[in-house]
Amino acid sequence: MADVIDLTSNPFVPPKDGRCLINDLPSELLAHIFTLGWTPERDQEPDEDDFEDVDSDDGTYSTISSEGSEPEPTPQEQEEEKERRLPFNVLVSHVCSRWRAVAIENPLLWSHIRFVGTPPYDRATTYLERAKAAPLAITVDRTVDEDEDDISVSEDGSYTPEDNDPDLIVISGIMDLITPHVAHWQALQIMVSFYPHMHRALEALAAAGPAPLLEVLQLYHYEDTDEHLTFRHPALREQPFQLFDGVAPRLTHVALWGVHLPWARDASPFLAGLTDLELAYHARDVRPSFYEFARILRASPDLRTLTLCLSCPAGTPADWPSSGMPDEEPPADGSVAMDVDASAPLVLPKLTDLVLAYLEPSYLLSLLPRLALPALTSLALDLEEDDYTDVLRYLASPRSLPLPSDQPRTPLPQLLRGPGVAGGAPVRSLLSNLTSLKIASLPASEATVRDAYRQLDKLVALNLNVSYLAEYWIDLLFPQLDSSGGSGSANGGTGGGELYLPQLESLTTTGVDGMRMRELVEARAARGRPLKTVLMNQDDDVTSEDEEWLGKHVDRFEYFEGSDEEEDVDMLGEIFDEDDEDVDWEDADEEDEDEDGFDEELVVHIPF
């Protein structure tokens, strides 16, 4: 007689009494499961679609589509489409009455709130209520498409809304909704196309009161202008107010694009203790002074990422102190001697990521020697129009490494000569510790690029935009000609000469065609230093044959979508949002996300 199989404890066989086993779980455990299920979706960039789910607490909800005139779907099709597009936190609240009650009472499912599009913001209001006292991550997106018909732009391209402008009313209404909850903000991101809207938001932040839990403050003003000498809105230049009453003790991540603050210590005391600082697109007359900039850096010894894009510090090198990074201007009578530490390079012991863009060579050659960056491993550069040979030469020089404070600094003219510069013997430099390098634009001589490549013996990931670089940035990645004249980079041969960047595994390119990439992959593999990951701009000339060949000869081959302003490629590590390209958390159209552990992933915008 065959053995009888006992199925009573088989998890795939439902109980005969009709019980639903998951309903035996305590509500607290079920709520935790919901949070775990929501977190992965919450941390993804929302898809571009037209879904909107108001999801009111009475159990009703609406699914709205703007896809033009299509055949009316059947009730079953409507239900299936609704469930397919519902974000996880809303979906679990629609399963049954118990799950709905548990989901609605779990504030972590509703703590990411986005204001996108036009009011009313029913979803955002509902989420604010459900989030209760949970730490909030809020995004306010008031950016507009320049082609929108309802945007009034003057002949010179400027836009100056009046107090009764509907869009100012919108931003004011949003701030009125969120400022009562300032005590439990954890992250705030505001994006606008026109500065008067940002100024209105800043006024609201000044009136909001302390922000004791705020960790991330990102203010982005995207107004397109070629005027960077003077601030375009002189009536709004001065800010006779203080954000958060000066109280934001947990603030660690600050991004200010085209948005200035009162930089003085007593006006913005929260600009201290930072781990991520991004300053971009500031007109020269609203940048922090040299001493204010130095004070922010000195007050942030745990700084890990610093981005300077057409910003900071104010003035020219001729206006700055002769050496070091003093954070206080000396008395005019010279009665107080400069602190010895202030005259030495400022050590940022934990800075691992540095982004520099749209800064003049003389500016960089005066600023960089004032900083000691012993932990730097990732560098991104977008420097165009001028000749940056001396800047690259400095980075490849041993003078770019930190020196003890008791050793005198070498004068700048001598800094650009000697070992470690083009034509000299290889030595260690700031470039020697890099594992990730992104070059969007950097005009420099071939000899200096060659010398810089010699320093990059630890580099693992390289991102080159060859559309704005000389061809030798790619040519020098091939094995070089040996002394006997053997084949090298000129014809894609393998060569027996020097091979730069011996640890290189990941290469991201724009402006390189598929055949050239195949030659490079083959040449480096023949030298026993194969590329493992190749990412190419989808707009470059890559045939299906190239694609198939690359797919077989590297571990990972993919395309990425580039843009005029930024590449959607993570060169700095933790990038989950930012338009990074522009990552934003969505609101009234999609779900957004967060949990209490917001500080694990942060929105980082790369300005190129």
Wavefront OBJ file of the C-alpha trace (Angstrom):
o trace
v 0.000 0.000 0.000
v 1.408 3.391 -1.034
v 2.569 5.734 1.678
v 0.122 8.470 2.553
v 1.600 11.963 2.239
v 0.619 14.336 5.005
v -0.230 17.712 3.459
v -1.604 19.338 6.585
v 1.571 21.373 7.134
v 2.344 22.084 3.476
v 2.496 25.896 3.071
v 1.199 25.618 -0.502
v -1.993 23.896 0.542
v -4.588 26.204 2.140
v -6.191 25.108 5.413
v -9.449 23.171 4.900
v -11.285 25.428 7.321
v -10.812 28.439 5.005
v -8.510 30.333 7.349
v -5.992 32.814 5.859
v -2.791 32.088 7.729
v -1.281 35.529 7.202
v -4.159 37.006 9.161
v -2.832 35.178 12.200
v 0.188 37.501 12.180
v 0.169 40.344 14.697
v -0.570 43.709 13.151
v 2.870 45.000 14.128
v 4.588 42.223 12.141
v 2.282 42.717 9.175
v 3.064 46.448 9.213
v 6.790 45.677 9.213
v 6.356 43.363 6.223
v 4.554 46.162 4.388
v 7.432 48.530 5.135
v 9.978 46.018 3.819
v 7.905 45.494 0.691
v 7.558 49.211 0.080
v 11.219 50.128 0.573
v 12.654 48.786 -2.755
v 9.949 50.484 -4.826
v 10.258 53.612 -2.744
v 13.954 53.862 -3.564
v 13.421 53.731 -7.324
v 12.954 56.734 -9.564
v 9.246 56.987 -10.431
v 8.262 56.054 -13.948
v 7.028 58.738 -16.278
v 3.314 58.147 -16.540
v 0.047 59.880 -15.944
v -1.220 57.799 -13.072
v -2.843 59.551 -10.170
v -4.357 57.798 -7.196
v -5.990 59.951 -4.577
v -6.848 56.912 -2.476
v -9.085 58.514 0.111
v -9.566 57.020 3.537
v -13.173 56.101 2.848
v -11.937 53.279 0.639
v -12.491 55.018 -2.694
v -9.815 55.988 -5.151
v -9.545 57.248 -8.689
v -7.363 56.261 -11.608
v -7.029 59.019 -14.158
v -5.506 58.751 -17.621
v -4.781 61.545 -20.037
v -3.929 59.323 -22.958
v -6.454 60.859 -25.319
v -9.547 59.177 -26.685
v -9.263 55.396 -26.417
v -11.994 52.746 -26.290
v -13.695 52.647 -22.919
v -12.147 49.756 -20.968
v -14.334 47.158 -19.372
v -14.726 47.170 -15.574
v -12.409 44.166 -15.341
v -9.790 45.888 -17.494
v -10.062 49.011 -15.351
v -9.496 46.988 -12.190
v -6.511 45.144 -13.673
v -4.944 48.364 -14.936
v -5.489 50.036 -11.574
v -3.818 47.211 -9.690
v -0.937 47.056 -12.157
v -0.126 50.718 -11.705
v -0.785 51.133 -8.017
v 2.349 51.733 -5.942
v 2.993 49.075 -3.331
v 1.929 51.083 -0.299
v -1.443 51.866 -1.900
v -1.829 48.350 -3.302
v -1.565 46.651 0.096
v -4.171 49.032 1.454
v -6.657 47.748 -1.154
v -6.465 44.013 -0.399
v -8.896 43.726 2.486
v -10.250 45.754 5.385
v -7.622 44.486 7.847
v -4.690 45.111 5.548
v -6.072 48.539 4.793
v -6.327 49.395 8.462
v -2.783 48.155 9.111
v -1.362 50.004 6.090
v -3.074 53.301 6.841
v -1.886 53.172 10.446
v 1.735 52.557 9.361
v 3.196 56.083 8.980
v 6.373 54.844 7.272
v 4.334 53.951 4.176
v 3.275 57.565 3.672
v 6.294 59.624 4.707
v 7.593 60.448 1.198
v 5.532 63.282 -0.204
v 5.786 64.927 -3.619
v 4.192 68.081 -4.899
v 4.309 67.870 -8.691
v 2.019 69.387 -11.274
v -0.922 71.588 -10.500
v -3.102 71.649 -7.378
v -5.131 70.375 -5.680
v -2.658 68.081 -3.983
v -5.119 65.589 -2.549
v -2.619 62.779 -2.323
v -0.003 64.911 -0.567
v -2.569 66.107 1.960
v -3.678 62.542 2.634
v -0.088 61.376 3.054
v 0.690 64.181 5.489
v -2.201 63.016 7.634
v -1.228 59.339 7.493
v 2.475 59.991 8.118
v 1.624 61.377 11.547
v 4.913 62.192 13.286
v 7.148 60.017 11.077
v 10.236 61.700 9.572
v 9.157 63.252 6.267
v 10.974 63.390 2.918
v 9.310 66.126 0.886
v 9.860 67.145 -2.731
v 8.369 70.314 -4.190
v 8.753 70.455 -7.963
v 7.659 73.757 -9.493
v 9.817 73.491 -12.598
v 8.212 74.193 -15.942
v 8.894 73.315 -19.529
v 10.139 76.366 -21.419
v 7.693 75.503 -24.207
v 4.620 75.628 -21.984
v 1.997 77.998 -23.377
v 0.960 79.468 -20.045
v 4.430 80.755 -19.126
v 4.976 84.461 -19.743
v 8.560 85.271 -20.709
v 9.788 88.727 -21.701
v 11.826 89.451 -24.813
v 15.117 89.240 -22.916
v 14.197 85.813 -21.580
v 13.538 86.959 -18.016
v 10.440 86.188 -16.014
v 9.404 88.290 -13.044
v 6.109 87.150 -11.513
v 4.185 89.573 -9.349
v 2.739 88.769 -5.941
v -0.600 87.897 -7.496
v 0.940 85.538 -10.047
v -0.871 82.176 -9.886
v 2.381 80.258 -9.669
v 3.514 82.264 -6.647
v 0.172 81.438 -5.106
v 0.839 77.766 -5.782
v 4.270 77.726 -4.125
v 2.854 79.704 -1.199
v 0.028 77.192 -0.822
v 2.435 74.269 -0.827
v 4.618 75.869 1.831
v 1.515 76.560 3.929
v 0.732 72.829 3.800
v 4.156 71.553 4.800
v 5.578 74.129 7.230
v 3.292 73.068 10.117
v 5.161 69.738 9.949
v 8.678 71.234 10.029
v 9.409 69.552 13.368
v 9.567 66.162 11.647
v 11.030 67.002 8.237
v 13.956 64.730 7.470
v 14.627 65.762 3.869
v 13.409 68.725 1.852
v 13.972 69.223 -1.859
v 12.596 72.289 -3.671
v 13.011 72.749 -7.434
v 11.884 75.841 -9.325
v 12.436 77.395 -12.734
v 12.144 81.021 -11.589
v 13.942 82.564 -8.646
v 10.997 84.593 -7.210
v 9.323 81.257 -6.489
v 12.396 80.101 -4.584
v 12.533 83.369 -2.654
v 8.918 82.870 -1.606
v 9.835 79.370 -0.394
v 12.841 80.750 1.527
v 10.582 83.248 3.282
v 8.340 80.378 4.324
v 11.320 78.378 5.625
v 12.382 81.378 7.677
v 8.929 81.592 9.242
v 8.617 77.834 9.786
v 10.691 77.638 12.959
v 13.322 75.072 14.003
v 13.870 71.880 11.993
v 15.296 69.506 14.619
v 15.227 66.355 12.422
v 16.231 67.856 9.071
v 19.183 66.035 7.513
v 18.919 66.942 3.816
v 18.221 70.390 2.336
v 18.332 70.672 -1.462
v 17.298 73.903 -3.165
v 17.512 73.969 -6.964
v 16.848 77.020 -9.147
v 17.112 75.978 -12.799
v 16.574 79.327 -14.536
v 18.726 79.360 -17.666
v 20.981 82.391 -17.957
v 24.406 83.310 -19.262
v 24.727 86.128 -16.737
v 26.876 85.023 -13.816
v 28.517 88.295 -12.800
v 25.583 89.868 -10.991
v 22.449 88.439 -9.458
v 19.501 88.935 -11.822
v 16.996 89.896 -9.124
v 18.619 92.738 -7.156
v 15.470 93.381 -5.108
v 15.715 89.806 -3.786
v 19.482 89.720 -3.233
v 19.354 90.546 0.458
v 17.673 88.065 2.774
v 16.697 89.751 6.048
v 15.652 86.459 7.579
v 17.125 83.266 8.985
v 16.038 79.800 7.863
v 14.669 77.544 10.608
v 15.514 80.174 13.240
v 19.062 78.962 12.697
v 18.205 75.570 14.244
v 18.826 72.447 12.148
v 21.260 70.448 14.288
v 21.127 67.224 12.234
v 21.644 68.827 8.821
v 24.407 67.012 6.930
v 23.530 67.312 3.216
v 23.128 70.720 1.574
v 22.728 71.468 -2.143
v 22.254 75.041 -3.362
v 21.884 75.522 -7.128
v 21.437 79.167 -8.048
v 20.202 79.776 -4.505
v 22.192 81.813 -2.018
v 21.795 82.143 1.723
v 23.138 84.597 4.284
v 26.539 82.924 4.557
v 27.765 84.393 7.841
v 28.110 82.121 10.869
v 25.439 83.905 12.908
v 23.020 84.050 9.940
v 23.262 80.380 8.910
v 24.789 78.455 11.829
v 23.390 75.207 10.409
v 26.049 75.306 7.627
v 28.314 73.222 9.823
v 28.822 69.541 10.486
v 28.066 68.762 6.831
v 28.988 65.550 5.048
v 27.792 66.602 1.569
v 27.994 70.154 0.207
v 26.989 71.198 -3.297
v 27.313 74.828 -4.396
v 26.442 75.612 -8.014
v 25.580 78.420 -10.422
v 25.952 81.386 -8.087
v 26.440 84.862 -9.504
v 29.694 86.360 -8.279
v 28.008 88.963 -6.096
v 26.052 86.424 -4.001
v 28.762 83.823 -3.400
v 30.147 83.349 0.110
v 33.300 85.298 0.809
v 36.574 83.421 1.033
v 36.424 83.535 4.826
v 32.789 82.369 4.949
v 33.564 79.506 2.577
v 36.572 78.515 4.689
v 34.450 78.675 7.820
v 31.880 76.249 6.351
v 34.623 73.785 5.403
v 36.426 74.067 8.740
v 33.140 73.529 10.573
v 32.554 70.313 8.575
v 35.485 67.990 9.326
v 33.409 64.947 8.286
v 32.735 66.326 4.788
v 32.737 63.455 2.265
v 31.467 65.038 -0.959
v 32.175 68.562 -2.203
v 30.753 69.943 -5.451
v 31.755 73.368 -6.762
v 30.141 74.295 -10.058
v 30.496 77.926 -11.144
v 30.513 78.868 -7.496
v 32.577 79.606 -4.423
v 34.404 81.417 -2.972
v 33.756 85.027 -4.007
v 36.346 87.326 -5.477
v 39.480 86.435 -7.404
v 42.691 84.839 -6.158
v 44.157 88.350 -5.908
v 41.479 89.157 -3.331
v 42.128 86.063 -1.204
v 44.605 85.631 1.653
v 48.124 84.840 0.528
v 47.988 81.287 1.866
v 45.875 78.727 3.685
v 42.156 78.798 4.464
v 41.650 81.301 7.298
v 38.004 81.602 8.303
v 38.300 85.071 9.814
v 39.437 88.243 8.114
v 42.447 89.714 9.947
v 42.106 93.213 11.411
v 43.031 95.976 9.014
v 45.767 97.218 11.360
v 47.409 93.797 11.465
v 47.301 93.737 15.256
v 46.491 89.994 15.337
v 48.803 87.509 13.628
v 47.268 84.795 11.472
v 46.847 81.419 13.146
v 49.563 79.000 12.010
v 46.948 76.332 11.256
v 44.931 78.822 9.204
v 47.956 79.588 7.024
v 48.482 75.903 6.220
v 46.379 73.874 3.774
v 43.011 72.893 5.223
v 42.870 69.136 5.703
v 39.525 67.527 4.839
v 40.376 64.083 6.198
v 37.202 62.273 5.055
v 36.518 63.888 1.684
v 36.260 61.062 -0.857
v 34.360 62.746 -3.725
v 35.180 66.044 -5.410
v 33.318 67.630 -8.341
v 34.695 70.748 -10.057
v 32.963 72.433 -12.983
v 33.105 75.706 -14.903
v 35.896 77.297 -12.850
v 38.816 79.257 -14.322
v 42.343 77.775 -14.275
v 43.731 80.603 -12.118
v 40.908 80.066 -9.649
v 41.629 76.345 -9.326
v 45.390 76.818 -9.166
v 44.921 79.080 -6.169
v 42.173 77.079 -4.456
v 43.423 73.493 -4.770
v 46.820 74.013 -3.046
v 44.925 75.353 -0.031
v 43.180 71.998 0.460
v 44.672 68.693 1.606
v 42.546 65.728 0.515
v 44.201 62.529 1.765
v 41.053 60.359 1.380
v 40.023 61.465 -2.115
v 39.096 58.517 -4.357
v 36.572 59.988 -6.806
v 37.044 63.068 -8.986
v 34.729 64.585 -11.616
v 35.824 67.489 -13.822
v 33.982 69.603 -16.375
v 36.362 72.431 -17.273
v 36.051 73.980 -20.699
v 37.124 76.857 -22.989
v 40.446 77.669 -21.251
v 43.683 75.692 -21.268
v 43.794 73.549 -18.120
v 47.215 72.008 -18.718
v 48.613 73.633 -15.574
v 45.665 72.388 -13.506
v 46.126 68.800 -14.668
v 49.872 69.152 -14.217
v 49.310 70.213 -10.608
v 46.965 67.268 -9.944
v 49.643 64.910 -11.287
v 52.323 66.547 -9.163
v 53.470 65.392 -5.704
v 52.675 68.936 -4.535
v 49.000 67.995 -4.739
v 49.443 65.601 -1.829
v 48.948 66.896 1.729
v 51.986 68.159 3.582
v 52.490 68.452 7.338
v 51.580 71.923 8.573
v 55.181 72.612 9.662
v 56.510 72.265 6.096
v 56.487 75.371 3.893
v 54.335 75.335 0.784
v 56.096 75.633 -2.541
v 55.328 78.836 -4.477
v 52.956 78.281 -7.389
v 55.530 78.819 -10.205
v 57.724 76.097 -8.696
v 54.647 73.988 -8.087
v 54.298 73.507 -11.825
v 57.859 72.222 -12.372
v 59.901 69.258 -11.272
v 59.231 65.544 -10.712
v 55.726 64.336 -11.339
v 54.866 66.838 -14.057
v 54.863 66.147 -17.782
v 58.115 64.532 -18.803
v 59.293 63.846 -15.241
v 59.750 60.601 -13.343
v 56.565 58.942 -12.006
v 55.821 59.814 -8.394
v 52.741 59.777 -6.216
v 50.154 62.551 -6.476
v 46.524 63.311 -5.708
v 45.582 61.272 -8.790
v 47.397 58.213 -7.449
v 44.652 57.387 -4.943
v 41.709 57.752 -7.324
v 39.529 54.751 -8.092
v 36.894 56.706 -10.059
v 37.409 59.554 -12.528
v 34.937 61.393 -14.735
v 36.126 63.917 -17.335
v 33.391 65.760 -19.203
v 35.736 68.424 -20.581
v 39.371 69.275 -19.831
v 41.538 70.956 -22.484
v 45.123 69.946 -21.721
v 48.240 68.931 -23.614
v 48.789 65.322 -24.615
v 52.035 65.134 -22.645
v 50.228 66.223 -19.475
v 47.379 63.775 -20.039
v 49.951 61.029 -20.507
v 51.637 61.969 -17.237
v 48.264 62.068 -15.459
v 47.425 58.604 -16.783
v 50.695 57.318 -15.327
v 49.454 58.420 -11.914
v 46.130 56.584 -12.202
v 47.427 53.131 -11.351
v 44.574 52.484 -8.899
v 41.763 53.709 -11.129
v 38.940 51.200 -11.592
v 36.208 53.311 -13.252
v 36.725 55.947 -15.962
v 34.055 58.104 -17.624
v 35.105 60.152 -20.668
v 33.006 62.473 -22.823
v 35.160 62.413 -25.937
v 32.743 64.770 -27.676
v 34.450 67.507 -25.638
v 37.895 65.937 -25.253
v 40.846 65.404 -27.574
v 41.131 61.939 -29.143
v 44.293 61.189 -27.222
v 42.252 60.749 -24.032
v 41.079 57.481 -25.635
v 44.246 56.720 -27.634
v 46.352 56.659 -24.486
v 44.211 53.860 -23.041
v 45.698 51.517 -25.659
v 49.025 49.803 -25.008
v 51.665 52.335 -26.039
v 54.405 51.970 -28.623
v 57.390 50.106 -27.288
v 60.966 51.217 -27.789
v 61.316 49.025 -30.885
v 58.447 50.819 -32.600
v 55.961 47.981 -32.166
v 52.288 48.534 -32.777
v 50.360 50.623 -30.265
v 47.347 52.878 -30.019
v 47.601 54.343 -33.492
v 46.170 51.249 -35.148
v 44.612 49.468 -32.214
v 47.477 47.001 -31.886
v 48.367 45.278 -28.652
v 51.911 46.600 -28.398
v 54.499 45.680 -25.829
v 55.038 49.104 -24.347
v 53.571 50.886 -21.386
v 49.923 50.318 -20.454
v 48.310 53.093 -18.446
v 45.500 52.558 -15.929
v 46.379 48.901 -15.319
v 43.501 48.383 -12.848
v 40.822 49.835 -15.144
v 37.719 47.626 -15.225
v 34.815 49.946 -16.079
v 34.789 52.418 -18.983
v 31.929 54.808 -19.766
v 32.152 56.862 -22.946
v 30.350 59.442 -25.014
v 31.590 60.187 -28.527
v 33.306 56.829 -29.146
v 32.048 54.529 -31.911
v 31.572 50.798 -31.611
v 34.568 49.766 -33.741
v 36.963 51.911 -31.732
v 35.626 50.443 -28.504
v 36.091 46.917 -29.854
v 39.719 47.706 -30.702
v 40.311 49.025 -27.193
v 38.658 46.056 -25.478
v 40.666 43.639 -27.603
v 43.956 45.475 -27.071
v 43.679 45.627 -23.301
v 42.552 41.991 -23.098
v 45.611 40.956 -25.086
v 47.764 42.630 -22.456
v 46.036 40.746 -19.649
v 44.186 43.857 -18.413
v 40.664 43.326 -19.769
v 37.795 45.729 -19.387
v 34.889 44.116 -17.553
v 32.190 46.797 -17.938
v 31.567 49.038 -20.935
v 28.838 51.680 -20.954
v 28.285 53.667 -24.158
v 26.056 56.593 -25.011
v 23.011 55.339 -26.872
v 23.435 58.118 -29.459
v 26.913 56.979 -30.524
v 27.618 54.934 -33.648
v 27.394 51.336 -32.465
v 26.214 48.709 -34.967
v 24.365 45.538 -34.056
v 27.561 43.645 -34.908
v 29.530 45.847 -32.494
v 26.904 45.326 -29.836
v 27.006 41.542 -30.220
v 30.819 41.469 -30.147
v 31.070 43.654 -27.058
v 28.383 41.624 -25.300
v 30.539 38.520 -25.738
v 33.871 40.075 -24.759
v 33.024 42.019 -21.595
v 31.093 40.955 -18.524
v 28.638 43.830 -18.882
v 27.817 45.987 -21.883
v 25.026 48.545 -21.726
v 23.854 51.810 -23.221
v 22.990 54.871 -21.213
v 20.928 57.901 -22.113
v 22.958 61.089 -22.077
v 21.717 64.655 -21.910
v 23.059 68.111 -22.586
v 23.562 68.838 -18.892
v 24.204 65.540 -17.174
v 24.920 61.896 -17.786
v 22.636 59.420 -16.106
v 25.631 57.462 -14.894
v 26.583 57.030 -11.267
v 30.193 58.119 -10.923
v 30.082 59.198 -7.309
v 28.541 56.225 -5.595
v 25.253 57.027 -3.890
v 23.043 58.599 -6.494
v 19.379 57.790 -6.335
v 17.797 60.832 -7.437
v 18.941 63.479 -8.669
v 18.235 64.681 -12.465
v 21.404 63.307 -11.547
v 20.122 63.933 -14.368
v 17.360 64.767 -12.077
v 15.996 62.342 -9.814
v 13.075 63.474 -7.980
v 10.681 61.737 -5.672
v 7.191 62.140 -7.130
v 4.047 63.225 -5.447
v 0.670 63.539 -6.803
v 1.427 61.350 -9.677
v 3.275 58.438 -8.358
v 4.403 57.063 -5.190
v 7.114 58.187 -3.210
v 9.084 56.684 -0.896
v 11.013 56.650 2.134
v 11.240 55.063 5.395
v 12.867 56.151 8.525
v 16.303 55.254 7.161
v 16.435 58.061 4.615
v 20.062 58.856 5.234
v 21.177 55.605 3.641
v 20.583 56.940 0.131
v 20.655 60.543 -0.899
v 19.725 62.619 -3.858
v 22.845 63.844 -5.581
v 22.769 66.014 -8.686
v 25.821 65.951 -10.893
v 26.016 69.354 -12.573
v 27.294 67.894 -15.849
l 1 2 3 4 5 6 7 8 9 10 11 12 13 14 15 16 17 18 19 20 21 22 23 24 25 26 27 28 29 30 31 32 33 34 35 36 37 38 39 40 41 42 43 44 45 46 47 48 49 50 51 52 53 54 55 56 57 58 59 60 61 62 63 64 65 66 67 68 69 70 71 72 73 74 75 76 77 78 79 80 81 82 83 84 85 86 87 88 89 90 91 92 93 94 95 96 97 98 99 100 101 102 103 104 105 106 107 108 109 110 111 112 113 114 115 116 117 118 119 120 121 122 123 124 125 126 127 128 129 130 131 132 133 134 135 136 137 138 139 140 141 142 143 144 145 146 147 148 149 150 151 152 153 154 155 156 157 158 159 160 161 162 163 164 165 166 167 168 169 170 171 172 173 174 175 176 177 178 179 180 181 182 183 184 185 186 187 188 189 190 191 192 193 194 195 196 197 198 199 200 201 202 203 204 205 206 207 208 209 210 211 212 213 214 215 216 217 218 219 220 221 222 223 224 225 226 227 228 229 230 231 232 233 234 235 236 237 238 239 240 241 242 243 244 245 246 247 248 249 250 251 252 253 254 255 256 257 258 259 260 261 262 263 264 265 266 267 268 269 270 271 272 273 274 275 276 277 278 279 280 281 282 283 284 285 286 287 288 289 290 291 292 293 294 295 296 297 298 299 300 301 302 303 304 305 306 307 308 309 310 311 312 313 314 315 316 317 318 319 320 321 322 323 324 325 326 327 328 329 330 331 332 333 334 335 336 337 338 339 340 341 342 343 344 345 346 347 348 349 350 351 352 353 354 355 356 357 358 359 360 361 362 363 364 365 366 367 368 369 370 371 372 373 374 375 376 377 378 379 380 381 382 383 384 385 386 387 388 389 390 391 392 393 394 395 396 397 398 399 400 401 402 403 404 405 406 407 408 409 410 411 412 413 414 415 416 417 418 419 420 421 422 423 424 425 426 427 428 429 430 431 432 433 434 435 436 437 438 439 440 441 442 443 444 445 446 447 448 449 450 451 452 453 454 455 456 457 458 459 460 461 462 463 464 465 466 467 468 469 470 471 472 473 474 475 476 477 478 479 480 481 482 483 484 485 486 487 488 489 490 491 492 493 494 495 496 497 498 499 500 501 502 503 504 505 506 507 508 509 510 511 512 513 514 515 516 517 518 519 520 521 522 523 524 525 526 527 528 529 530 531 532 533 534 535 536 537 538 539 540 541 542 543 544 545 546 547 548 549 550 551 552 553 554 555 556 557 558 559 560 561 562 563 564 565 566 567 568 569 570 571 572 573 574 575 576 577 578 579 580 581 582 583 584 585 586 587 588 589 590 591 592 593 594 595 596 597 598 599 600 601 602 603 604 605 606 607 608
